[in-house]
């Protein structure tokens, strides 16, 4: 998944994807310990994708907080 695809996701989709990828990452780590995995780069790719998703989630939450701050009377 490229960054351009990550930007198009909404908050709920990002959270679901993070959960899926975290579970997949755990399974890959276990498989690596038990025996050889087919593509060891999958661990790195998966880890970076999780980081991209978390970064985008932070941006969405930060934007929402800014909007709330603007709307609240002072």
Secondary structure, 3 states (H helix, E strand, C coil): CCHHHHHCCCHHHHHHHHHHHHHHHHHHHHHHHHCCCCCCHHHHHHHHHHHHHHHHHHHHHHHHHHHHHHHCCC
